[in-house]
């Protein structure tokens, strides 16, 4: 695993939005990330979120890619993304 380590803020989608009933429990969470804008909009990558701290419908965490082939420059401040569990988005967020 490579060490990208970027801070992110998340908003978990509600069950009405086909999201989760509650944010994940624990301080570590794995998901698939898809970026909202070019040049990475057509790609998806596995990520690990550490130090996950939730409050209300939002969370803060530190994200890193699982693959050493992932586009490290995709995690720039302000970049927006969605997190997926399977084919459904469960959170949206941005890099701090």
HUKA-V819910 format. One record per backbone hydrogen bond with DSSP energy under -0.5 kcal/mol. CO is the residue of the C=O (numbers start at 1). NH is the residue of the N-H. If there is no record, write none. Layout:
[[CO NH] [CO NH]]
This chain:
[[2 4] [6 63] [7 96] [8 61] [9 94] [10 59] [11 92] [13 20] [14 17] [14 19] [15 18] [27 52] [29 49] [31 47] [32 84] [33 45] [34 82] [37 40] [40 35] [40 43] [43 35] [45 33] [46 66] [46 67] [47 31] [48 50] [48 64] [49 29] [50 62] [53 60] [55 58] [57 12] [58 55] [59 10] [60 53] [61 8] [62 50] [63 6] [64 48] [67 70] [70 72] [71 74] [72 75] [74 76] [76 79] [79 95] [80 36] [81 93] [82 34] [83 90] [83 91] [84 32] [84 86] [85 88] [88 85] [90 13] [90 20] [91 83] [92 11] [93 81] [94 9] [95 78]]
